[in-house]
Amino acid sequence: MFPAPIRIFIAWRFNRYSLYQMTQDLDQILDNYSIIVQCLNEDQLQQIVKVPKSTGINEKMQNWSILMILEHNIKVNELIQHTVTQLAHGKDIKASSLEDIRAQVMPSEQKNASQITEDFKASVLCFTKLIETELVDIDLKNTKTSQHMLFGDFNAHQWARMFVFHLKIHLKQARQVQRKLS
């Protein structure tokens, strides 16, 4: 877990980010991922590339293909969406260990590019719709909290922001992979 000053700053920063900003960012992020996918052929999408270690990217996540990044994001998107929904509706969530979470979100050996890209798009659009409909009238900043493995306790609003933040981290990684393939 990060030191307290960093956790406090992240929590504060995530709380300042509006749901409207999140939906706008998600539209842009989805467009950026789509451009990357469209620029590469099926073999390139499956090609594993080593990228430099960066903040937020575990060492086990440095050797990934674009499809692996997308599949990882699908799994994380589902976990975060579940967390946001549960917290927004006043439910408690038991924190999982770092190892358990990493095991849940690692990509498989799945190779169907069109299915993975469609599932990725659907996971982002589903979360956007959730924000715009079901969560729009809920005060997400005043919900129960659940522990993030690196940043500490997050309310539903902060978890929603984590959804966007996580996609941005891996978008940088996907761009690095794309550059190495070009």
NUFIKOL-713258 format. One record per residue: residue number from 1; residue in three letters; y negated, z, x negated of N, C-alpha, C, O, CB in turn. Coordinates in steps of 0.02 Angstrom, whole numbers, plus 50000, padded with zeros to 5 digits. Glycine has a CB too. Layout:
N
<r NUM, 'ala', <Y, Z, X>, <Y, Z, X>, <Y, Z, X>, <Y, Z, X>, <Y, Z, X>>,
...
// end
This chain:
182
<r 1, 'met', <50059, 50000, 49958>, <50000, 50000, 50000>, <49938, 50000, 49956>, <49937, 50031, 49902>, <50000, 50061, 50048>>,
<r 2, 'phe', <49887, 49965, 49978>, <49824, 49962, 49940>, <49789, 50030, 49941>, <49801, 50070, 49986>, <49778, 49908, 49968>>,
<r 3, 'pro', <49745, 50043, 49891>, <49707, 50106, 49890>, <49663, 50113, 49952>, <49644, 50064, 49983>, <49664, 50109, 49826>>,
<r 4, 'ala', <49648, 50176, 49970>, <49610, 50191, 50031>, <49545, 50152, 50037>, <49531, 50126, 50092>, <49595, 50265, 50033>>,
<r 5, 'pro', <49503, 50146, 49985>, <49441, 50109, 49994>, <49452, 50036, 50015>, <49414, 50009, 50056>, <49401, 50110, 49929>>,
<r 6, 'ile', <49503, 50004, 49989>, <49517, 49935, 50008>, <49541, 49933, 50080>, <49520, 49890, 50119>, <49570, 49903, 49961>>,
<r 7, 'arg', <49586, 49979, 50099>, <49611, 49981, 50168>, <49555, 49993, 50218>, <49553, 49961, 50270>, <49664, 50036, 50176>>,
<r 8, 'ile', <49510, 50038, 50201>, <49453, 50053, 50245>, <49408, 49992, 50252>, <49386, 49975, 50307>, <49412, 50113, 50219>>,
<r 9, 'phe', <49394, 49958, 50197>, <49352, 49898, 50199>, <49384, 49844, 50242>, <49350, 49813, 50284>, <49339, 49872, 50128>>,
<r 10, 'ile', <49449, 49831, 50231>, <49484, 49779, 50269>, <49482, 49796, 50344>, <49467, 49753, 50385>, <49557, 49772, 50245>>,
<r 11, 'ala', <49498, 49858, 50361>, <49498, 49878, 50432>, <49429, 49868, 50463>, <49423, 49842, 50518>, <49519, 49952, 50439>>,
<r 12, 'trp', <49377, 49888, 50427>, <49308, 49880, 50451>, <49292, 49805, 50460>, <49264, 49785, 50511>, <49258, 49912, 50402>>,
<r 13, 'arg', <49310, 49767, 50409>, <49295, 49695, 50410>, <49332, 49659, 50467>, <49304, 49617, 50501>, <49314, 49663, 50343>>,
<r 14, 'phe', <49395, 49677, 50477>, <49434, 49646, 50531>, <49406, 49664, 50599>, <49408, 49623, 50645>, <49507, 49668, 50526>>,
<r 15, 'asn', <49381, 49725, 50607>, <49352, 49746, 50672>, <49288, 49708, 50689>, <49271, 49702, 50747>, <49339, 49821, 50671>>,
<r 16, 'arg', <49253, 49683, 50639>, <49189, 49648, 50651>, <49199, 49576, 50673>, <49151, 49543, 50691>, <49147, 49650, 50588>>,
<r 17, 'tyr', <49258, 49552, 50671>, <49275, 49482, 50684>, <49290, 49474, 50759>, <49335, 49508, 50784>, <49336, 49459, 50640>>,
<r 18, 'ser', <49256, 49431, 50793>, <49264, 49425, 50866>, <49325, 49383, 50885>, <49350, 49344, 50845>, <49202, 49395, 50897>>,
<r 19, 'leu', <49349, 49393, 50945>, <49405, 49353, 50970>, <49385, 49279, 50973>, <49426, 49235, 50961>, <49427, 49378, 51040>>,
<r 20, 'tyr', <49322, 49266, 50990>, <49299, 49197, 50992>, <49303, 49165, 50922>, <49326, 49108, 50915>, <49226, 49194, 51018>>,
<r 21, 'gln', <49282, 49202, 50871>, <49287, 49178, 50802>, <49359, 49164, 50784>, <49375, 49115, 50750>, <49257, 49228, 50753>>,
<r 22, 'met', <49404, 49208, 50807>, <49475, 49198, 50792>, <49500, 49132, 50822>, <49535, 49094, 50788>, <49517, 49256, 50820>>,
<r 23, 'thr', <49483, 49118, 50885>, <49507, 49056, 50916>, <49477, 48995, 50881>, <49511, 48945, 50873>, <49490, 49055, 50991>>,
<r 24, 'gln', <49415, 49000, 50861>, <49384, 48944, 50825>, <49419, 48933, 50758>, <49434, 48876, 50739>, <49309, 48957, 50814>>,
<r 25, 'asp', <49431, 48986, 50722>, <49466, 48981, 50658>, <49537, 48954, 50667>, <49560, 48914, 50626>, <49468, 49049, 50624>>,
<r 26, 'leu', <49571, 48976, 50718>, <49639, 48953, 50730>, <49641, 48877, 50743>, <49687, 48843, 50720>, <49671, 48990, 50788>>,
<r 27, 'asp', <49592, 48852, 50780>, <49588, 48779, 50791>, <49581, 48742, 50725>, <49615, 48693, 50712>, <49529, 48762, 50838>>,
<r 28, 'gln', <49536, 48767, 50682>, <49523, 48735, 50617>, <49584, 48741, 50572>, <49602, 48693, 50538>, <49462, 48767, 50584>>,
<r 29, 'ile', <49615, 48799, 50571>, <49674, 48810, 50529>, <49730, 48763, 50550>, <49763, 48732, 50508>, <49697, 48883, 50533>>,
<r 30, 'leu', <49740, 48757, 50615>, <49793, 48713, 50640>, <49779, 48640, 50620>, <49825, 48604, 50601>, <49799, 48718, 50716>>,
<r 31, 'asp', <49717, 48620, 50625>, <49698, 48552, 50603>, <49713, 48542, 50528>, <49738, 48490, 50508>, <49623, 48539, 50617>>,
<r 32, 'asn', <49696, 48592, 50487>, <49707, 48587, 50415>, <49782, 48582, 50398>, <49801, 48542, 50356>, <49676, 48646, 50379>>,
<r 33, 'tyr', <49822, 48623, 50430>, <49895, 48618, 50419>, <49920, 48550, 50441>, <49962, 48519, 50407>, <49932, 48674, 50456>>,
<r 34, 'ser', <49896, 48525, 50498>, <49918, 48460, 50524>, <49901, 48404, 50475>, <49942, 48358, 50466>, <49885, 48446, 50592>>,
<r 35, 'ile', <49843, 48407, 50445>, <49823, 48356, 50396>, <49871, 48356, 50336>, <49892, 48304, 50312>, <49750, 48368, 50372>>,
<r 36, 'ile', <49888, 48415, 50313>, <49934, 48421, 50256>, <50001, 48389, 50274>, <50028, 48350, 50236>, <49944, 48495, 50235>>,
<r 37, 'val', <50027, 48407, 50333>, <50092, 48381, 50354>, <50090, 48305, 50361>, <50137, 48271, 50342>, <50114, 48414, 50420>>,
<r 38, 'gln', <50036, 48279, 50389>, <50031, 48207, 50401>, <50024, 48167, 50335>, <50042, 48108, 50333>, <49971, 48192, 50445>>,
<r 39, 'cys', <50000, 48199, 50284>, <49990, 48165, 50219>, <50054, 48161, 50177>, <50055, 48128, 50126>, <49936, 48201, 50179>>,
<r 40, 'leu', <50106, 48195, 50199>, <50167, 48198, 50159>, <50226, 48169, 50198>, <50228, 48173, 50259>, <50182, 48270, 50138>>,
<r 41, 'asn', <50273, 48140, 50161>, <50333, 48114, 50195>, <50384, 48171, 50200>, <50374, 48226, 50174>, <50363, 48053, 50156>>,
<r 42, 'glu', <50439, 48157, 50233>, <50490, 48208, 50246>, <50517, 48239, 50182>, <50527, 48300, 50178>, <50548, 48179, 50287>>,
<r 43, 'asp', <50530, 48198, 50131>, <50556, 48224, 50068>, <50505, 48270, 50035>, <50523, 48323, 50009>, <50573, 48167, 50020>>,
<r 44, 'gln', <50441, 48251, 50036>, <50389, 48293, 50007>, <50382, 48359, 50045>, <50371, 48411, 50014>, <50322, 48255, 50007>>,
<r 45, 'leu', <50389, 48357, 50111>, <50383, 48418, 50151>, <50438, 48468, 50133>, <50429, 48528, 50140>, <50386, 48402, 50225>>,
<r 46, 'gln', <50495, 48442, 50110>, <50552, 48485, 50093>, <50554, 48504, 50019>, <50592, 48548, 50000>, <50616, 48450, 50111>>,
<r 47, 'gln', <50512, 48472, 49979>, <50514, 48484, 49907>, <50484, 48552, 49889>, <50428, 48567, 49908>, <50477, 48428, 49869>>,
<r 48, 'ile', <50523, 48592, 49854>, <50501, 48658, 49833>, <50458, 48652, 49771>, <50477, 48618, 49722>, <50561, 48706, 49821>>,
<r 49, 'val', <50400, 48684, 49773>, <50352, 48681, 49718>, <50332, 48752, 49700>, <50323, 48794, 49744>, <50289, 48639, 49739>>,
<r 50, 'lys', <50326, 48765, 49635>, <50303, 48830, 49613>, <50227, 48829, 49610>, <50197, 48785, 49580>, <50333, 48849, 49543>>,
<r 51, 'val', <50196, 48879, 49641>, <50124, 48886, 49640>, <50107, 48951, 49604>, <50148, 48997, 49603>, <50093, 48883, 49712>>,
<r 52, 'pro', <50047, 48956, 49576>, <50028, 49018, 49542>, <50026, 49077, 49590>, <50012, 49069, 49650>, <49959, 49010, 49509>>,
<r 53, 'lys', <50042, 49136, 49565>, <50038, 49196, 49605>, <49966, 49208, 49625>, <49920, 49201, 49584>, <50068, 49258, 49567>>,
<r 54, 'ser', <49956, 49225, 49688>, <49889, 49241, 49711>, <49892, 49302, 49757>, <49946, 49323, 49778>, <49858, 49181, 49749>>,
<r 55, 'thr', <49835, 49330, 49771>, <49831, 49389, 49813>, <49865, 49376, 49880>, <49852, 49325, 49913>, <49758, 49410, 49824>>,
<r 56, 'gly', <49909, 49420, 49899>, <49942, 49414, 49963>, <50007, 49375, 49960>, <50045, 49375, 50009>, <49897, 49383, 50011>>,
<r 57, 'ile', <50020, 49340, 49905>, <50081, 49301, 49900>, <50130, 49339, 49855>, <50116, 49348, 49795>, <50066, 49229, 49872>>,
<r 58, 'asn', <50185, 49359, 49882>, <50237, 49394, 49845>, <50268, 49346, 49795>, <50269, 49285, 49806>, <50290, 49423, 49893>>,
<r 59, 'glu', <50294, 49372, 49740>, <50325, 49330, 49689>, <50382, 49288, 49717>, <50393, 49232, 49694>, <50351, 49373, 49632>>,
<r 60, 'lys', <50418, 49314, 49767>, <50473, 49277, 49797>, <50447, 49219, 49840>, <50487, 49179, 49864>, <50516, 49324, 49840>>,
<r 61, 'met', <50382, 49215, 49849>, <50353, 49164, 49892>, <50316, 49111, 49851>, <50277, 49072, 49879>, <50306, 49195, 49942>>,
<r 62, 'gln', <50326, 49110, 49786>, <50292, 49061, 49744>, <50328, 48994, 49741>, <50297, 48943, 49726>, <50285, 49088, 49674>>,
<r 63, 'asn', <50392, 48993, 49756>, <50432, 48932, 49753>, <50451, 48911, 49824>, <50507, 48924, 49847>, <50496, 48943, 49710>>,
<r 64, 'trp', <50405, 48878, 49857>, <50416, 48859, 49927>, <50395, 48787, 49937>, <50353, 48759, 49901>, <50379, 48906, 49974>>,
<r 65, 'ser', <50424, 48758, 49989>, <50403, 48692, 50013>, <50353, 48702, 50070>, <50343, 48758, 50094>, <50464, 48649, 50037>>,
<r 66, 'ile', <50322, 48648, 50091>, <50277, 48652, 50149>, <50315, 48676, 50210>, <50291, 48718, 50248>, <50244, 48583, 50164>>,
<r 67, 'leu', <50376, 48650, 50220>, <50416, 48671, 50278>, <50433, 48745, 50274>, <50435, 48779, 50326>, <50480, 48630, 50283>>,
<r 68, 'met', <50446, 48771, 50215>, <50460, 48842, 50207>, <50399, 48884, 50225>, <50404, 48936, 50256>, <50484, 48858, 50135>>,
<r 69, 'ile', <50340, 48860, 50205>, <50278, 48895, 50222>, <50269, 48896, 50297>, <50251, 48948, 50326>, <50217, 48862, 50187>>,
<r 70, 'leu', <50280, 48839, 50329>, <50272, 48836, 50402>, <50322, 48881, 50437>, <50304, 48917, 50484>, <50281, 48764, 50426>>,
<r 71, 'glu', <50384, 48880, 50415>, <50435, 48922, 50447>, <50419, 48997, 50437>, <50426, 49036, 50484>, <50505, 48906, 50419>>,
<r 72, 'his', <50397, 49015, 50378>, <50376, 49084, 50365>, <50320, 49103, 50413>, <50321, 49157, 50443>, <50354, 49093, 50292>>,
<r 73, 'asn', <50271, 49059, 50420>, <50215, 49073, 50465>, <50238, 49080, 50537>, <50212, 49123, 50573>, <50163, 49018, 50460>>,
<r 74, 'ile', <50285, 49040, 50559>, <50312, 49046, 50627>, <50339, 49117, 50638>, <50324, 49149, 50688>, <50367, 48994, 50641>>,
<r 75, 'lys', <50379, 49140, 50590>, <50410, 49206, 50596>, <50358, 49262, 50596>, <50362, 49309, 50635>, <50460, 49217, 50540>>,
<r 76, 'val', <50309, 49257, 50551>, <50256, 49307, 50548>, <50214, 49304, 50611>, <50195, 49356, 50639>, <50212, 49298, 50485>>,
<r 77, 'asn', <50198, 49244, 50634>, <50159, 49236, 50696>, <50193, 49272, 50754>, <50160, 49306, 50793>, <50149, 49162, 50712>>,
<r 78, 'glu', <50258, 49263, 50760>, <50294, 49296, 50815>, <50291, 49372, 50809>, <50281, 49406, 50859>, <50367, 49273, 50815>>,
<r 79, 'leu', <50300, 49398, 50749>, <50297, 49470, 50739>, <50227, 49498, 50755>, <50221, 49549, 50788>, <50315, 49488, 50666>>,
<r 80, 'ile', <50176, 49463, 50731>, <50108, 49488, 50744>, <50091, 49482, 50818>, <50061, 49527, 50847>, <50057, 49449, 50701>>,
<r 81, 'gln', <50110, 49427, 50849>, <50096, 49419, 50921>, <50129, 49475, 50961>, <50099, 49503, 51006>, <50120, 49350, 50946>>,
<r 82, 'his', <50191, 49490, 50944>, <50226, 49545, 50978>, <50189, 49611, 50967>, <50180, 49650, 51014>, <50299, 49550, 50952>>,
<r 83, 'thr', <50168, 49624, 50905>, <50132, 49686, 50889>, <50067, 49691, 50929>, <50053, 49743, 50958>, <50118, 49690, 50814>>,
<r 84, 'val', <50028, 49638, 50929>, <49964, 49638, 50966>, <49976, 49650, 51040>, <49941, 49691, 51070>, <49927, 49570, 50956>>,
<r 85, 'thr', <50024, 49616, 51068>, <50037, 49623, 51140>, <50060, 49694, 51157>, <50036, 49723, 51205>, <50091, 49573, 51162>>,
<r 86, 'gln', <50105, 49721, 51117>, <50129, 49789, 51130>, <50072, 49840, 51125>, <50065, 49883, 51168>, <50185, 49807, 51081>>,
<r 87, 'leu', <50032, 49836, 51072>, <49977, 49883, 51064>, <49925, 49875, 51119>, <49898, 49924, 51144>, <49944, 49873, 50995>>,
<r 88, 'ala', <49911, 49813, 51138>, <49862, 49800, 51191>, <49883, 49832, 51257>, <49841, 49849, 51298>, <49851, 49724, 51201>>,
<r 89, 'his', <49948, 49838, 51267>, <49974, 49867, 51329>, <49996, 49940, 51321>, <50033, 49967, 51362>, <50033, 49826, 51354>>,
<r 90, 'gly', <49971, 49972, 51267>, <49980, 50043, 51258>, <50049, 50065, 51235>, <50066, 50124, 51241>, <49966, 50077, 51321>>,
<r 91, 'lys', <50087, 50020, 51208>, <50154, 50037, 51185>, <50153, 50057, 51111>, <50113, 50031, 51072>, <50203, 49978, 51197>>,
<r 92, 'asp', <50197, 50101, 51093>, <50205, 50122, 51023>, <50250, 50071, 50987>, <50295, 50042, 51016>, <50235, 50193, 51018>>,
<r 93, 'ile', <50235, 50062, 50923>, <50276, 50018, 50882>, <50297, 50057, 50820>, <50256, 50085, 50784>, <50238, 49953, 50862>>,
<r 94, 'lys', <50362, 50057, 50809>, <50388, 50092, 50750>, <50377, 50047, 50689>, <50394, 49988, 50689>, <50464, 50108, 50759>>,
<r 95, 'ala', <50349, 50076, 50637>, <50336, 50039, 50576>, <50402, 50023, 50541>, <50447, 50065, 50538>, <50290, 50078, 50528>>,
<r 96, 'ser', <50408, 49962, 50516>, <50467, 49941, 50479>, <50452, 49945, 50405>, <50394, 49944, 50384>, <50489, 49869, 50498>>,
<r 97, 'ser', <50504, 49949, 50365>, <50494, 49951, 50293>, <50474, 49882, 50268>, <50486, 49831, 50300>, <50558, 49975, 50257>>,
<r 98, 'leu', <50443, 49882, 50210>, <50421, 49820, 50179>, <50481, 49773, 50169>, <50476, 49713, 50181>, <50387, 49834, 50112>>,
<r 99, 'glu', <50536, 49801, 50148>, <50597, 49760, 50136>, <50623, 49730, 50201>, <50642, 49672, 50202>, <50652, 49803, 50102>>,
<r 100, 'asp', <50623, 49769, 50255>, <50646, 49744, 50319>, <50602, 49687, 50344>, <50627, 49636, 50369>, <50648, 49801, 50371>>,
<r 101, 'ile', <50537, 49695, 50338>, <50491, 49643, 50361>, <50500, 49580, 50319>, <50504, 49525, 50346>, <50417, 49668, 50358>>,
<r 102, 'arg', <50503, 49588, 50254>, <50512, 49529, 50211>, <50576, 49492, 50228>, <50577, 49431, 50228>, <50513, 49550, 50136>>,
<r 103, 'ala', <50629, 49529, 50242>, <50692, 49497, 50260>, <50686, 49458, 50325>, <50716, 49405, 50332>, <50748, 49550, 50266>>,
<r 104, 'gln', <50647, 49483, 50372>, <50638, 49450, 50437>, <50597, 49386, 50432>, <50607, 49340, 50472>, <50605, 49498, 50485>>,
<r 105, 'val', <50552, 49382, 50383>, <50505, 49326, 50382>, <50519, 49274, 50328>, <50480, 49226, 50321>, <50436, 49353, 50373>>,
<r 106, 'met', <50572, 49282, 50292>, <50589, 49232, 50241>, <50616, 49170, 50275>, <50654, 49175, 50323>, <50640, 49260, 50190>>,
<r 107, 'pro', <50597, 49112, 50251>, <50620, 49049, 50282>, <50695, 49038, 50270>, <50723, 49064, 50222>, <50580, 48990, 50256>>,
<r 108, 'ser', <50724, 49000, 50315>, <50795, 48983, 50308>, <50802, 48918, 50270>, <50753, 48894, 50240>, <50829, 48978, 50378>>,
<r 109, 'glu', <50859, 48890, 50271>, <50870, 48825, 50239>, <50862, 48768, 50290>, <50885, 48712, 50278>, <50940, 48822, 50207>>,
<r 110, 'gln', <50830, 48783, 50346>, <50820, 48733, 50399>, <50782, 48674, 50371>, <50735, 48683, 50332>, <50782, 48764, 50459>>,
<r 111, 'lys', <50801, 48613, 50390>, <50771, 48553, 50360>, <50737, 48507, 50411>, <50710, 48456, 50391>, <50823, 48515, 50323>>,
<r 112, 'asn', <50738, 48523, 50474>, <50710, 48478, 50525>, <50634, 48481, 50525>, <50605, 48526, 50556>, <50738, 48495, 50594>>,
<r 113, 'ala', <50602, 48435, 50491>, <50529, 48436, 50483>, <50492, 48433, 50549>, <50445, 48471, 50560>, <50507, 48379, 50439>>,
<r 114, 'ser', <50512, 48389, 50593>, <50475, 48382, 50656>, <50482, 48444, 50698>, <50433, 48465, 50730>, <50500, 48321, 50695>>,
<r 115, 'gln', <50542, 48475, 50699>, <50551, 48537, 50738>, <50509, 48594, 50710>, <50477, 48630, 50748>, <50625, 48557, 50740>>,
<r 116, 'ile', <50510, 48602, 50644>, <50472, 48656, 50613>, <50397, 48646, 50625>, <50362, 48694, 50641>, <50487, 48660, 50538>>,
<r 117, 'thr', <50373, 48585, 50616>, <50301, 48574, 50626>, <50281, 48585, 50699>, <50227, 48612, 50712>, <50281, 48503, 50604>>,
<r 118, 'glu', <50323, 48564, 50746>, <50308, 48576, 50817>, <50310, 48651, 50833>, <50268, 48676, 50870>, <50358, 48538, 50862>>,
<r 119, 'asp', <50360, 48686, 50807>, <50365, 48758, 50819>, <50305, 48795, 50789>, <50280, 48843, 50818>, <50430, 48785, 50791>>,
<r 120, 'phe', <50283, 48773, 50731>, <50225, 48805, 50700>, <50163, 48795, 50744>, <50128, 48843, 50760>, <50212, 48775, 50629>>,
<r 121, 'lys', <50151, 48734, 50765>, <50095, 48719, 50808>, <50098, 48760, 50872>, <50048, 48789, 50894>, <50092, 48644, 50824>>,
<r 122, 'ala', <50157, 48764, 50902>, <50166, 48802, 50964>, <50152, 48876, 50954>, <50124, 48908, 50998>, <50237, 48792, 50991>>,
<r 123, 'ser', <50171, 48903, 50896>, <50160, 48975, 50883>, <50086, 48991, 50878>, <50064, 49044, 50901>, <50197, 48997, 50820>>,
<r 124, 'val', <50048, 48946, 50848>, <49975, 48956, 50841>, <49942, 48948, 50909>, <49899, 48988, 50929>, <49944, 48907, 50789>>,
<r 125, 'leu', <49960, 48895, 50946>, <49930, 48883, 51012>, <49948, 48938, 51061>, <49907, 48956, 51104>, <49954, 48815, 51039>>,
<r 126, 'cys', <50007, 48965, 51056>, <50028, 49019, 51100>, <49985, 49081, 51088>, <49965, 49115, 51135>, <50103, 49036, 51089>>,
<r 127, 'phe', <49972, 49096, 51025>, <49930, 49154, 51009>, <49858, 49142, 51032>, <49826, 49188, 51059>, <49932, 49169, 50934>>,
<r 128, 'thr', <49833, 49082, 51023>, <49765, 49065, 51046>, <49761, 49075, 51121>, <49712, 49104, 51146>, <49747, 48993, 51027>>,
<r 129, 'lys', <49810, 49051, 51158>, <49811, 49058, 51231>, <49814, 49132, 51250>, <49781, 49153, 51298>, <49870, 49020, 51262>>,
<r 130, 'leu', <49854, 49171, 51214>, <49859, 49243, 51227>, <49790, 49276, 51221>, <49771, 49316, 51263>, <49909, 49275, 51179>>,
<r 131, 'ile', <49754, 49259, 51168>, <49687, 49287, 51157>, <49640, 49267, 51214>, <49602, 49308, 51240>, <49658, 49264, 51090>>,
<r 132, 'glu', <49643, 49204, 51234>, <49596, 49178, 51283>, <49612, 49198, 51355>, <49569, 49193, 51399>, <49594, 49103, 51279>>,
<r 133, 'thr', <49673, 49220, 51367>, <49692, 49237, 51436>, <49710, 49311, 51443>, <49670, 49351, 51468>, <49750, 49194, 51459>>,
<r 134, 'glu', <49769, 49329, 51421>, <49796, 49396, 51433>, <49756, 49452, 51399>, <49749, 49506, 51426>, <49866, 49399, 51409>>,
<r 135, 'leu', <49729, 49438, 51339>, <49696, 49491, 51301>, <49620, 49492, 51308>, <49587, 49539, 51285>, <49713, 49483, 51228>>,
<r 136, 'val', <49592, 49443, 51340>, <49519, 49435, 51341>, <49483, 49495, 51373>, <49427, 49511, 51353>, <49501, 49372, 51378>>,
<r 137, 'asp', <49513, 49528, 51421>, <49480, 49583, 51455>, <49503, 49652, 51431>, <49486, 49703, 51461>, <49492, 49578, 51529>>,
<r 138, 'ile', <49542, 49654, 51378>, <49567, 49717, 51350>, <49525, 49735, 51289>, <49512, 49692, 51247>, <49643, 49713, 51332>>,
<r 139, 'asp', <49505, 49798, 51284>, <49469, 49822, 51225>, <49519, 49833, 51169>, <49546, 49888, 51161>, <49428, 49887, 51241>>,
<r 140, 'leu', <49531, 49781, 51131>, <49583, 49784, 51079>, <49566, 49831, 51022>, <49611, 49853, 50985>, <49594, 49715, 51052>>,
<r 141, 'lys', <49503, 49848, 51015>, <49482, 49892, 50960>, <49499, 49965, 50976>, <49500, 50007, 50931>, <49407, 49885, 50946>>,
<r 142, 'asn', <49512, 49980, 51039>, <49527, 50049, 51059>, <49598, 50055, 51085>, <49610, 50085, 51138>, <49477, 50073, 51112>>,
<r 143, 'thr', <49645, 50027, 51048>, <49715, 50031, 51067>, <49751, 50078, 51019>, <49722, 50103, 50970>, <49748, 49961, 51067>>,
<r 144, 'lys', <49814, 50088, 51033>, <49856, 50124, 50985>, <49857, 50082, 50921>, <49835, 50025, 50920>, <49929, 50135, 51013>>,
<r 145, 'thr', <49883, 50112, 50869>, <49887, 50076, 50805>, <49960, 50071, 50782>, <50004, 50107, 50805>, <49844, 50111, 50751>>,
<r 146, 'ser', <49969, 50025, 50736>, <50034, 50016, 50704>, <50021, 50002, 50631>, <49972, 49969, 50613>, <50076, 49959, 50738>>,
<r 147, 'gln', <50064, 50026, 50589>, <50051, 50021, 50517>, <50068, 49952, 50489>, <50122, 49925, 50500>, <50091, 50074, 50480>>,
<r 148, 'his', <50019, 49925, 50453>, <50031, 49865, 50413>, <50056, 49888, 50345>, <50033, 49939, 50320>, <49965, 49821, 50407>>,
<r 149, 'met', <50103, 49851, 50317>, <50135, 49874, 50255>, <50089, 49880, 50195>, <50103, 49918, 50149>, <50191, 49827, 50239>>,
<r 150, 'leu', <50033, 49843, 50195>, <49986, 49846, 50139>, <49920, 49878, 50157>, <49889, 49910, 50114>, <49974, 49777, 50113>>,
<r 151, 'phe', <49898, 49870, 50219>, <49830, 49890, 50238>, <49825, 49952, 50280>, <49770, 49973, 50298>, <49798, 49834, 50274>>,
<r 152, 'gly', <49880, 49983, 50297>, <49878, 50045, 50337>, <49876, 50031, 50411>, <49897, 49977, 50434>, <49818, 50086, 50317>>,
<r 153, 'asp', <49851, 50079, 50449>, <49851, 50075, 50522>, <49801, 50023, 50548>, <49743, 50022, 50528>, <49835, 50142, 50553>>,
<r 154, 'phe', <49826, 49980, 50592>, <49784, 49929, 50625>, <49790, 49938, 50700>, <49843, 49951, 50727>, <49806, 49858, 50604>>,
<r 155, 'asn', <49733, 49929, 50734>, <49734, 49924, 50807>, <49751, 49853, 50827>, <49761, 49810, 50783>, <49665, 49946, 50838>>,
<r 156, 'ala', <49755, 49838, 50891>, <49775, 49771, 50914>, <49725, 49718, 50890>, <49745, 49662, 50873>, <49781, 49770, 50991>>,
<r 157, 'his', <49661, 49734, 50890>, <49611, 49686, 50868>, <49621, 49669, 50793>, <49618, 49610, 50774>, <49539, 49714, 50879>>,
<r 158, 'gln', <49632, 49719, 50753>, <49642, 49708, 50682>, <49706, 49669, 50669>, <49709, 49627, 50623>, <49644, 49774, 50644>>,
<r 159, 'trp', <49758, 49682, 50708>, <49820, 49642, 50702>, <49807, 49570, 50721>, <49834, 49524, 50690>, <49876, 49672, 50745>>,
<r 160, 'ala', <49767, 49559, 50773>, <49750, 49490, 50793>, <49714, 49455, 50736>, <49726, 49396, 50722>, <49707, 49489, 50857>>,
<r 161, 'arg', <49669, 49490, 50704>, <49633, 49461, 50646>, <49681, 49447, 50589>, <49673, 49398, 50552>, <49578, 49509, 50623>>,
<r 162, 'met', <49732, 49490, 50581>, <49782, 49480, 50528>, <49819, 49414, 50539>, <49839, 49381, 50491>, <49832, 49539, 50526>>,
<r 163, 'phe', <49829, 49396, 50602>, <49862, 49332, 50618>, <49824, 49275, 50584>, <49854, 49232, 50552>, <49865, 49322, 50696>>,
<r 164, 'val', <49759, 49275, 50592>, <49716, 49222, 50563>, <49716, 49228, 50487>, <49725, 49178, 50452>, <49644, 49227, 50590>>,
<r 165, 'phe', <49706, 49288, 50462>, <49703, 49300, 50390>, <49767, 49277, 50355>, <49764, 49245, 50302>, <49691, 49375, 50376>>,
<r 166, 'his', <49824, 49292, 50384>, <49888, 49273, 50354>, <49894, 49197, 50350>, <49917, 49170, 50300>, <49946, 49303, 50395>>,
<r 167, 'leu', <49875, 49163, 50404>, <49879, 49090, 50403>, <49834, 49060, 50350>, <49851, 49010, 50318>, <49860, 49062, 50472>>,
<r 168, 'lys', <49776, 49091, 50339>, <49730, 49066, 50287>, <49759, 49075, 50217>, <49751, 49032, 50174>, <49662, 49102, 50293>>,
<r 169, 'ile', <49792, 49131, 50206>, <49823, 49143, 50140>, <49873, 49088, 50126>, <49873, 49059, 50071>, <49858, 49213, 50138>>,
<r 170, 'his', <49915, 49073, 50174>, <49967, 49023, 50163>, <49941, 48951, 50167>, <49973, 48905, 50142>, <50023, 49032, 50212>>,
<r 171, 'leu', <49883, 48942, 50198>, <49851, 48875, 50196>, <49830, 48859, 50125>, <49838, 48803, 50102>, <49789, 48873, 50244>>,
<r 172, 'lys', <49804, 48908, 50089>, <49787, 48898, 50018>, <49849, 48880, 49979>, <49847, 48835, 49936>, <49754, 48961, 49988>>,
<r 173, 'gln', <49904, 48914, 49993>, <49966, 48900, 49959>, <49990, 48829, 49976>, <50012, 48792, 49932>, <50020, 48952, 49978>>,
<r 174, 'ala', <49986, 48810, 50039>, <50007, 48743, 50060>, <49965, 48689, 50026>, <49991, 48636, 50008>, <50002, 48735, 50137>>,
<r 175, 'arg', <49901, 48702, 50018>, <49858, 48653, 49983>, <49878, 48647, 49910>, <49876, 48592, 49882>, <49784, 48674, 49988>>,
<r 176, 'gln', <49897, 48703, 49879>, <49920, 48700, 49809>, <49985, 48658, 49805>, <49993, 48618, 49759>, <49932, 48771, 49782>>,
<r 177, 'val', <50030, 48669, 49852>, <50092, 48630, 49852>, <50075, 48555, 49862>, <50102, 48513, 49827>, <50140, 48655, 49909>>,
<r 178, 'gln', <50031, 48541, 49909>, <50012, 48471, 49922>, <49983, 48438, 49860>, <50000, 48381, 49844>, <49962, 48467, 49980>>,
<r 179, 'arg', <49940, 48474, 49825>, <49910, 48446, 49763>, <49963, 48430, 49711>, <49960, 48379, 49678>, <49858, 48495, 49734>>,
<r 180, 'lys', <50011, 48475, 49704>, <50064, 48463, 49654>, <50109, 48404, 49674>, <50139, 48372, 49631>, <50106, 48527, 49646>>,
<r 181, 'leu', <50113, 48390, 49738>, <50155, 48334, 49761>, <50118, 48267, 49759>, <50150, 48214, 49762>, <50179, 48348, 49832>>,
<r 182, 'ser', <50054, 48269, 49754>, <50014, 48207, 49756>, <50010, 48174, 49687>, <49978, 48122, 49680>, <49945, 48221, 49782>>,
// end
